[in-house]
Amino acid sequence: MTAVVHRRYIPYSHAHYAGNLVDGAYALALFGDVGTELCIRNAGDEGLLAGYSDIKFLAPVRAGDVVEVTGTITRVGNRSRTMEFACVVVCRGRPDLSASAAEVLDPPIVAVTATGTAVVP
């Protein structure tokens, strides 16, 4: 089974809504990056993410967060790959304490999950 992990700090310039919230599409774009690496590792080609199913937005993602995005190939067809994705907040800014305060979350917060299908030539 092929798995990939990316971590990303979300800058305040990506805040889109009040409360420094980041739009849900941000996590989906990260899933696309992870899916591309999964296809490269599994099929030697970047592939093309054809669609998502079962997308769940479970908790907010905010500017100042550090997210860990994981993807795992769960099924391999002749030209398709089914992947499970998760975006988990592992660190969060604490502007209530000071402008640069942050903390490691234990346990992390599962923010977004999805299943995706990619096709490769």
N, C-alpha and C positions, 0 to 999 in steps of 0.2 A: 504494500500500500504506500503510495507516494503522499507525503505531507510537506507543507511549506508554512513558515511563520515569518511575518513581517511586523516590525514595531514602528510606530510613527508618533512623533509629538505633533499635536494639532495647534498651530499658532493662532493667536487672537485675531489675525487678519482673516481667518476662515469662519469666524462667528457670523451667523446669518440672521439670528433671531434674538429677541430679548433674553437676558440671562446667559448670554454668550453661548447659546445653543448653536450647534452645527447641523445643517440639514441632513436628513437620512440618506440622501444620494451620496454623501461623502463616504459612508461606509461601503456602499455598493461600488463606488469607484475603486476603493481599496481591495474589495473582493476581486475586481477585474484584474488588478495588478498581481494578486496572489494566483488567480486562475491562469494568467499568462505564464507565470513561472512553473506552475504545475504541468501545463501542457509541454513546455520546453523540456522539463525533466523527464516526463513520461513518454513523449512522442517525438522529441527533437524538433518541434515546431511550435510557434507561438499560439496557434489555434485561434479560434474565434468564439467568444462567449455568446451562445445563441439565445439564452434566456435564463431567467430565475423562476423558481417556484418556492412556495412556502416561506416568503420573506416575513420575518417577525422583528418589529422594532420594540424592544423590551425595556430599554432604559435610555435616557438622554446621553448624547455625546456632546461635550462642551469644549470650547477653546481652552487650552491649558492642560487638556488630558493627554496622557500617553496611552495609545491603544495598541493592543496586540491582535493582529488579524491572522487567523489560521485557515488553512484550506486543506482538505484531504480528498483524494480521489477515492470514491466508494464503488464505482462501476466503470469498467472499460469495455466499450463496444468496438466495432470495426472502425468507425470514424468518430464516435462520440465518447465523451468522458463525463460522468456525473460526479459532482463535487459538493461537499458540505463545507460551508463557511461559517466562521464566528468572528465577531468584533467584540473584544473584551477591554474594558477600561482598567488599566493596571496602575495608573497614577492619575491624580487629579489635583489641579491648582486649588489653592486655599486663599483666595483674595480677601476673605473675611479676617485672616490673620495678618497678612501683609501683602504688598503688591507682588512679591515673588515667592511666597510660601506655596508649598505643594506637599503631597503625601503619597506614599505607596499604599494602595488599597489592598487590604487583606480581610476578607476575600475580594478578588477582582469583581467587577460588575459586568455581566453579560449584557451587551447593549443591542446587538443585532445578530440574527442568524438567518441563513438562507441556504437553499439548495440551488445549484446552477448546473447547466449543461453546456459543454463546449464541444465544438467540432474541430477535427484536425484533418488535413488532406490525407 
